[in-house]
């Protein structure tokens, strides 16, 4: 989603994924968000509200693969109902992060 001049005001739910912030002068920073909301104001200014957001360079593809393996063990019945549900949510976030890191 990009925001240009005269963008229609909107509120969008964000799923786990990467967000790129382009600064004045053209430089940009990339972050991974676990989810949240983006709000576009009538003056074409966008605000992002997220529970968690980290610079993309803070992640290791190898570490994410290892975490996916552990979460899959729990999600496939390796714990209580609550543990399984939490592992499935963790898997969704980790798989989104893995896709961004490729």
MIMARDO-221578 format. One record per atom (N, C-alpha, C): residue number from 1; x, y, z. Coordinates in pm, whole numbers, plus 50000, padded with zeros to 5 digits. Layout:
// MIMARDO-221578
NUM|X|Y|Z;
...
This chain:
// MIMARDO-221578
1|50085|49883|50000;
1|50000|50000|50000;
1|50090|50123|50000;
2|50065|50211|49912;
2|50139|50336|49907;
2|50044|50452|49930;
3|50096|50562|49978;
3|50013|50681|50004;
3|50072|50796|49924;
4|49994|50847|49830;
4|50035|50960|49749;
4|49944|51079|49781;
5|49969|51191|49719;
5|49886|51310|49739;
5|49740|51279|49709;
6|49650|51336|49787;
6|49505|51322|49772;
6|49457|51177|49788;
7|49527|51098|49868;
7|49486|50960|49892;
7|49354|50960|49970;
8|49270|50864|49940;
8|49142|50849|50009;
8|49168|50810|50154;
9|49103|50876|50251;
9|49118|50834|50390;
9|49076|50688|50406;
10|49151|50615|50488;
10|49123|50472|50503;
10|49181|50420|50634;
11|49125|50307|50678;
11|49180|50231|50789;
11|49194|50089|50740;
12|49314|50034|50752;
12|49342|49900|50704;
12|49404|49816|50815;
13|49359|49693|50828;
13|49423|49600|50921;
13|49548|49545|50855;
14|49656|49538|50931;
14|49782|49485|50880;
14|49804|49344|50933;
15|49836|49254|50844;
15|49874|49119|50883;
15|50025|49119|50905;
16|50080|49012|50962;
16|50225|49008|50979;
16|50295|49027|50845;
17|50394|49114|50844;
17|50467|49138|50721;
17|50562|49254|50732;
18|50621|49287|50619;
18|50722|49391|50612;
18|50658|49524|50574;
19|50709|49630|50634;
19|50667|49765|50598;
19|50795|49843|50567;
20|50789|49920|50461;
20|50904|50003|50423;
20|50864|50148|50439;
21|50944|50222|50513;
21|50920|50364|50536;
21|51018|50441|50449;
22|50965|50518|50354;
22|51048|50599|50265;
22|51052|50740|50323;
23|51172|50783|50351;
23|51190|50914|50414;
23|51214|51022|50309;
24|51202|51147|50352;
24|51236|51259|50263;
24|51379|51238|50216;
25|51403|51259|50091;
25|51536|51239|50036;
25|51552|51103|49971;
26|51453|51014|49987;
26|51455|50886|49918;
26|51510|50768|49994;
27|51575|50791|50109;
27|51625|50675|50184;
27|51507|50602|50246;
28|51527|50473|50275;
28|51416|50397|50332;
28|51465|50303|50441;
29|51371|50263|50526;
29|51398|50168|50633;
29|51289|50061|50626;
30|51330|49934|50648;
30|51234|49824|50643;
30|51218|49763|50782;
31|51092|49737|50817;
31|51058|49679|50947;
31|50966|49560|50928;
32|50973|49465|51021;
32|50877|49356|51022;
32|50779|49383|51135;
33|50650|49384|51101;
33|50544|49405|51199;
33|50467|49276|51220;
34|50428|49250|51343;
34|50349|49130|51371;
34|50202|49151|51337;
35|50164|49271|51307;
35|50027|49305|51272;
35|49994|49441|51327;
36|49875|49491|51297;
36|49835|49621|51348;
36|49736|49687|51255;
37|49739|49820|51253;
37|49647|49898|51170;
37|49721|50015|51105;
38|49682|50046|50983;
38|49732|50164|50912;
38|49614|50257|50891;
39|49634|50384|50923;
39|49529|50484|50906;
39|49581|50593|50813;
40|49507|50618|50705;
40|49542|50726|50613;
40|49448|50843|50642;
41|49506|50956|50677;
41|49430|51077|50711;
41|49393|51152|50582;
42|49295|51244|50590;
42|49256|51320|50470;
42|49370|51398|50406;
43|49473|51433|50482;
43|49586|51509|50426;
43|49696|51416|50372;
44|49662|51290|50345;
44|49753|51189|50288;
44|49869|51151|50381;
45|49850|51167|50510;
45|49949|51123|50608;
45|49904|50988|50662;
46|49996|50892|50666;
46|49961|50760|50716;
46|50026|50736|50852;
47|49947|50679|50943;
47|49996|50637|51074;
47|49985|50487|51081;
48|50087|50423|51140;
48|50086|50279|51158;
48|50091|50250|51307;
49|49995|50172|51353;
49|49991|50129|51493;
49|50011|49978|51494;
50|50117|49934|51560;
50|50150|49792|51562;
50|50186|49749|51704;
51|50157|49624|51735;
51|50193|49569|51865;
51|50345|49555|51874;
52|50405|49503|51767;
52|50549|49483|51763;
52|50602|49522|51625;
53|50717|49583|51623;
53|50785|49615|51498;
53|50934|49619|51521;
54|51009|49551|51434;
54|51153|49542|51449;
54|51221|49566|51315;
55|51340|49629|51317;
55|51414|49645|51191;
55|51440|49507|51129;
56|51421|49497|51000;
56|51434|49369|50930;
56|51574|49309|50946;
57|51675|49395|50955;
57|51811|49343|50966;
57|51840|49277|51101;
58|51748|49289|51198;
58|51765|49224|51328;
58|51739|49073|51324;
59|51689|49022|51211;
59|51649|48882|51204;
59|51750|48798|51125;
60|51762|48673|51169;
60|51847|48575|51101;
60|51756|48469|51040;
61|51774|48441|50911;
61|51693|48339|50844;
61|51709|48203|50911;
62|51830|48170|50956;
62|51854|48042|51023;
62|51779|48033|51155;
63|51780|48140|51233;
63|51709|48141|51360;
63|51558|48128|51339;
64|51506|48194|51237;
64|51362|48186|51207;
64|51325|48043|51168;
65|51408|47978|51086;
65|51382|47837|51048;
65|51378|47748|51171;
66|51470|47769|51264;
66|51473|47689|51387;
66|51348|47712|51471;
67|51303|47836|51480;
67|51183|47867|51556;
67|51059|47805|51491;
68|51055|47803|51359;
68|50943|47741|51287;
68|50937|47593|51319;
69|51051|47527|51319;
69|51056|47383|51350;
69|51001|47356|51489;
70|51039|47437|51586;
70|50991|47418|51724;
70|50841|47446|51734;
71|50796|47551|51669;
71|50653|47586|51675;
71|50568|47479|51606;
72|50621|47419|51499;
72|50547|47313|51429;
72|50526|47191|51518;
73|50626|47159|51600;
73|50613|47046|51692;
73|50497|47067|51788;
74|50487|47187|51842;
74|50379|47217|51937;
74|50245|47225|51864;
75|50243|47290|51746;
75|50119|47307|51671;
75|50061|47174|51625;
76|50145|47074|51609;
76|50099|46942|51565;
76|50059|46853|51682;
77|50025|46915|51794;
77|49973|46837|51907;
77|50069|46814|52020;
78|50175|46891|52028;
78|50274|46871|52132;
78|50249|46951|52257;
79|50124|46971|52295;
79|50095|47048|52415;
79|49946|47061|52440;
80|49911|47147|52533;
80|49770|47171|52566;
80|49701|47243|52449;
81|49569|47254|52458;
81|49494|47326|52354;
81|49543|47469|52340;
82|49569|47533|52454;
82|49618|47670|52450;
82|49756|47677|52386;
83|49844|47582|52420;
83|49978|47579|52360;
83|49970|47561|52209;
84|49881|47473|52165;
84|49865|47447|52021;
84|49815|47573|51950;
85|49716|47640|52010;
85|49661|47763|51950;
85|49767|47872|51940;
86|49845|47888|52047;
86|49951|47989|52046;
86|50059|47956|51944;
87|50091|47828|51931;
87|50193|47785|51834;
87|50146|47811|51692;
88|50018|47795|51665;
88|49965|47821|51531;
88|49975|47970|51497;
89|49948|48055|51594;
89|49963|48200|51572;
89|50110|48234|51550;
90|50196|48174|51631;
90|50340|48196|51617;
90|50388|48152|51478;
91|50337|48039|51431;
91|50374|47990|51299;
91|50334|48088|51189;
92|50215|48145|51200;
92|50169|48242|51100;
92|50266|48360|51092;
93|50307|48411|51207;
93|50398|48525|51210;
93|50536|48484|51157;
94|50587|48370|51205;
94|50720|48325|51163;
94|50727|48295|51013;
95|50622|48234|50959;
95|50621|48203|50815;
95|50616|48332|50733;
96|50545|48433|50781;
96|50543|48562|50713;
96|50682|48626|50718;
97|50747|48616|50832;
97|50883|48670|50846;
97|50979|48595|50755;
98|50968|48465|50749;
98|51055|48384|50663;
98|51039|48425|50516;
99|50916|48449|50474;
99|50892|48490|50335;
99|50957|48624|50303;
100|50957|48715|50399;
100|51018|48847|50379;
100|51170|48837|50374;
101|51227|48744|50449;
101|51373|48732|50458;
101|51434|48664|50335;
102|51353|48601|50252;
102|51407|48531|50133;
102|51453|48626|50028;
